[in-house]
Amino acid sequence: RGDFEGAIKVSDEVVVFNKNIKKFIMITKAHALIFLDRIEEAKALYKNAINDSNKDEIIEDIQSDIKDFKKLNFPAEKIAHIEEILNLIKQRKETKWNEEW
């Protein structure tokens, strides 16, 4: 719990061809970046995940992660960043995400 640098390192070292695993790794890495205050890097990964995957699945995954983070008492201000991004994803669910946040 809380080894965000480790999460980023592992995600960088894994070469994956399976889209579901790739999506999981991108979202996990994006979350870790949020917790490390590397917001702009996280946003780029969320965008890539959205453009590469089913948006409904991404929304469900992030919602589930938020619930887990709250149960584990992760910092509320970091969770709020993820919730803000989730709301943006929901608003733009029908299109590719190429524009600025």
Residue, then its C-alpha position, 0 to 999 in steps of 0.5 A: r500500500g502506498d508504493f506509488e514509485g514502485a507502481i510506476k516502475v513496474s508499469d514501465e517495465v512491463v511490455v503488454f500486448n493484451k488491451n485489458i492489461k494495458k488499460f489496467i496498467m495505464i490507469t494504475k500508473a495514472h492513479a499513482l502519478i496523481f498520488l505523487d502530485r504528477i497531475e499532468e503526467a497522469k492526465a496524459l495517461y488517462k487520455n491514452a487509456i480513454n482513447d485506447s479502450n472502451k470508455d464505459e469500462i474505464i469509467e467503471d474501473i475508475q469508480s471502483d478504484i475510487k471506492d477502494f481508495k476511500k476504504l483504504n483512507f487514501p488522501a481525500e485531496k488526491i481522490a478528489h483529483i481522480e473524481e474530477i478527472l472521472n467527471l470530465i471523462k463522463q462528460r466527454k464519453e462519446t468522443k476521442w479525447n484530443e483536446e486540453w482538459 
